[in-house]
Amino acid sequence: MTAPRSAALVGNPNAGKSALFNALTGARQKIANYPGVTVERKAGRLVLPGGAMLELTDLPGSYGLNATSPDEEVTRRVILGELPGEPAPEVLVLVLDAANLEQHLVFAQEVIALGRPTVVALNMVDLAERDGLVIDPLALEQALGVPVVPTVAVRRRGLVELIAAIASASERTSDPHLAHVTLTERRVTAHAIAEAAIVSETARHRLHAKLDQLFLHPWLGPLILFGLLFVVFQAVFAGATPFADALEGGIGALTDLARSQIPPGLARDLLTEGILSGVGSVVVFLPQIVILFFFILVMEASGYMARAAFLMDRLMASVGLSGRSFIPLLSSFACAIPGIMATRSISDPRDRLTTILIAPLMTCSARLPVYAVIIAAFIPNRAVLPGIGLQGLVLLGLYVFGIVAAMLVALVLRRSITKGAASGFIMELPKYQMPRLGDLLIGLWQRAWIFLRRAGTIIFMVTVVLWLLLNFPRAGEGENQIDASIAGKIANGLAVVVEPIGFNRDIALSLIPAMAAREVAVSSLATSYAVGADDEDLQAKALGERLSADWSLPTALAFLAWFVFAPQCMSTIAVTRRETNGWKWPGFMLAYLFGLAYLFAGLTYWTAVWLGL
Amino acid sequence: MTLDLLPIGKPARIVAVDWASLAEEEALRLQALGVDEGAKVSVAYRGIFSGRDPIALTVGRMTVALRRAHARAMLVEPITA
C-alpha cells in the first residue's frame, strides 16, 4: 500500500479544525483561492511516518453536504472531487468536537457514507472532560466503522496517532443504502451513537454558560461590547503610532540613502518620489492593521465574536442587515480590503453584497492622515468641555458621519438594488476557549503578509503609473513640471468639474494620485505646493500653514466631507471586483460613492459659505 | 405556544415547524443546527436593551442564535426537565 499524498480536514464550524490544522502543519501554510471562486484555500504539509510528504488542506467548516453558503459549496465540491483543478483529497479527516458529539455526528455520517478513506479526529476531548463528558473512542470507532483518534489540537495531544491513522487509512466501499438516509434518520442515529459512546455525563457545569450570563446580558452585554470596541480603537490609533513612526523613519532613511548613492536623474526620482514614497505611504499602516487583527483574531478564537454579532444583530436588522455583517464592518475601520474579504462568511448573497458596498464608508486608517492635516490646519485647538478638544470632536464627528451614512445607504440598498426577504440571522454561538498564542501569531503573520504582498504588487504598479503621468511629457524651460504633465492636463479638466463644490486646481490635482490610496492626497498636495521637506510630519506641518493661508474654511470642510465618501482606493475597487466576480458592482460602488462625495462636499461648501464661515 | 413566546429558561420540545414560512436556506441551516421537530430546547437569552430580538436558544450542548421571526414558525410544548 502506498502512502496517501493528500488529505483534507472536514467538519462542522467550531470543531477546532483550524487549530488542528495549525498543530499538524505548523506555520508552513500556503493560502490561495480555489480556482474560480473567492474562497480561501489553506494548505500545508506534514511528514508521514515513512518519510513521505502529504498535502493537508483545511476545508471551510460545513454543517452538511447541501451547501447554504459559498464556503460550504466549496467543501462539498472538493470532497466530491467536482471542483475543476482540485483533485479530491485521498483521505478525509473528519474533525468532531467531543463536547458536541451528537450534533457533529450528523454531518460525520454523511461524509462517512461516501465510502472514501476516512479518519475521525475526536477533537477537544479536554474541553469535553471539563464539561463532565467522558467518551469511549473504541465504541465510537465500532459504531462509525472508521478509525477514531482522540486529539487536543491546542495541546498537541494525539497528533502522532492521528498522522499514523491518516497514513494507513484504508480504502472503503460506499454503502449505497447510506447515501439516501434523511436528515432526521441521521439525527436519530447520531443520538444513538453518541449515547452509546458517552461513558459518563455529569451535571453540566459549564464555564461558558456563566460567561454568557455576562456577555449576553441584555444591558451589561452591549456595554461591555462598546467598552471593548473603545479599547480596540484606542489601541489601533494610539498603540500603532510608535511603530508607524519607526517604519516611516526607516522609509525616510532608505530615501536618503538612495538620494546619496544614486546620481540625480529620472531613475532616482522614480525610486524616491515614486516607489518609496508611494509604497511607503501604504506600508506605514501595517502596525494598525496588525493591532486591529490581533483583537479580531482574539475575539474570533475565544468565541466572543459570535456574541458580538448576537448583540449587534438588532441594530443591524434595523437597516436590513444581520449581526453577521458586524465583523466585516469592524475590520473595515482598519482597512476595507480585509473587511470585504471577511464578508465571505455571510451566507445571504444580498446581505453580503450590501455589506461589501457599504464597507468603504467605514473610516479606514488611510483617511486619518488626510483628516489630521486638514483638522490641524483649520480647526482651532481649543477645549469645548474640560478634556474634550474641538479637534478631536471633529474627528469623532467624521467617524460618526461615515457610520450613519453607511447605515442609511444600507437601508436604501436593501429597499432597492439588493431588495429581498429580510435577511435572517442564524448562527451557532461556539464554546468559549482560551486562544492559543501560536495560532494567533500564524493568523497575524498571514494577514500581514497578504497586506504586504498587495503593497508590493498592485500599489507598486499604480504608484509607478502615477509617477509617470506626473513626470511626462517633460516640462520645457521655465515651465512647471506638473503643469506640463499628463496628470496636470487631467487636473485642469477635473478642476472645472469640482469648482462648484469649492475645490481649487491644487485639490483637483491631488485627487488624481489619491486614486491609488487616499493618504497620497496629503503628499501630492505637499508636492504641488512645492514644500521641499522629506519628513512627512514636517511636510504636514509646513503644508498646514500653506493650506490655512490658501484655502477658505468652507473649502477645507468640503474637502473633509469629500473624503468621508470618496472611494479613492484602487485596492478596494480591485478586491470588490474579485469578490463580486465582475466590474458591475465595483462600478456601482465608484459611481454611488463619488456621487455622494460630490453631493456632500457641495452641501458642506454651500452651507459654510451661506453661514459666512 | 410558539417558540418566541417561551419564557426564558423553560425547557420545551419543538412539536411542529412551519417550514414553508421560512426561506429554504434558513430552514436548511436551522435543521443543520439541530433546530428541528422533536428537538429539546430552551431560550437562554432574548434581545438587548429590553428588545425581543434576537434569541439565543440552547439545543443540546449547543447555543444557537436566531431571530424572533424564525421562532414564531415553531410550535413548542413545555416539558419538565
Interface residues (C-beta under 8 A of the other chain):
Chain A: Y63 G64 N66 T68 A99 N100 E102 Q103 V106 F107 D131 L183 T184 R187 R204 A209 D212 L216 H217 P218 W219 G221 P222 A306 A309 F310 L311 D313 R314 A317 G323 S347 D348 A421 A422 G424 F425 I426 M427 E428 L429
Chain B: L22 A23 E25 E26 L28 R29 L30 Q31 A32 L33 G34 D36 E37 G38 A44 Y45 R46 G47 I48 F49 S50 G51 D53 P54 A56 V59 G60 R61 M62 T63 V64 A65 L66 R67 A69 H70
